[in-house]
């Protein structure tokens, strides 16, 4: 169980990094400016919110795919 939680946390972290880099390309060139803008607007949780939404959508797709595979293997 702990191993599964660690794997899912890694998935979530990688997704967070990928989404942050895709949405804010200036993170690569000047990350301190992006962090300063985030602190000025006080929107610390919006990256976690968007990542959670995408993670849940991907999780739903994974669950459907696993269900279909199990259903196929029973036949």
C-alpha positions as CSV (number, residue, x, y, z in Angstrom):
1,X,0.0,0.0,0.0
2,X,2.8,2.4,0.9
3,X,4.6,1.6,-2.3
4,X,1.4,2.4,-4.4
5,X,1.1,5.7,-2.6
6,X,4.7,6.6,-3.3
7,X,4.2,5.8,-7.0
8,X,1.1,7.9,-7.2
9,X,2.9,10.8,-5.5
10,X,5.7,10.5,-8.1
11,X,3.0,10.6,-10.8
12,X,1.4,13.7,-9.3
13,X,4.8,15.5,-8.9
14,X,5.8,14.8,-12.4
15,X,2.5,16.0,-13.7
16,X,2.8,19.1,-11.6
17,X,6.2,19.9,-13.0
18,X,5.1,19.2,-16.6
19,X,2.0,21.3,-16.3
20,X,4.0,24.1,-14.7
21,X,6.6,24.1,-17.5
22,X,4.0,23.9,-20.2
23,X,1.8,26.7,-18.8
24,X,4.6,29.0,-17.7
25,X,7.6,28.7,-20.0
26,X,9.3,31.5,-18.1
27,X,10.0,29.1,-15.3
28,X,13.0,27.8,-17.2
29,X,14.5,31.2,-18.0
30,X,13.6,33.1,-14.8
31,X,12.0,31.1,-12.0
32,X,12.4,33.8,-9.3
33,X,10.3,36.2,-11.3
34,X,7.5,33.6,-11.6
35,X,7.7,32.9,-7.8
36,X,7.6,36.7,-7.1
37,X,4.5,37.1,-9.3
38,X,2.8,34.1,-7.5
39,X,3.5,35.7,-4.1
40,X,2.2,39.1,-5.2
41,X,-1.1,37.5,-6.4
42,X,-1.2,35.1,-3.4
43,X,-2.2,32.2,-5.7
44,X,-0.1,29.5,-4.1
45,X,-2.6,26.7,-4.5
46,X,-3.7,27.2,-8.1
47,X,-0.9,24.8,-9.5
48,X,-2.1,22.1,-7.1
49,X,-5.7,22.7,-8.1
50,X,-5.1,22.3,-11.8
51,X,-2.8,19.4,-11.3
52,X,-5.4,17.7,-9.1
53,X,-8.1,18.2,-11.8
54,X,-5.8,16.7,-14.5
55,X,-4.7,13.9,-12.2
56,X,-8.3,12.9,-11.5
57,X,-9.1,12.9,-15.2
58,X,-6.1,10.8,-16.0
59,X,-7.0,8.5,-13.0
60,X,-10.5,8.1,-14.4
61,X,-9.1,7.1,-17.8
62,X,-6.8,4.6,-16.0
63,X,-9.6,3.1,-14.1
64,X,-11.8,2.6,-17.2
65,X,-8.8,1.1,-19.1
66,X,-8.1,-1.3,-16.2
67,X,-11.8,-2.3,-16.0
68,X,-11.9,-3.0,-19.7
69,X,-8.7,-5.1,-19.5
70,X,-10.1,-7.1,-16.6
71,X,-13.4,-7.6,-18.4
72,X,-11.5,-8.8,-21.5
73,X,-9.4,-11.2,-19.5
74,X,-12.4,-12.8,-17.9
75,X,-13.8,-13.8,-21.3
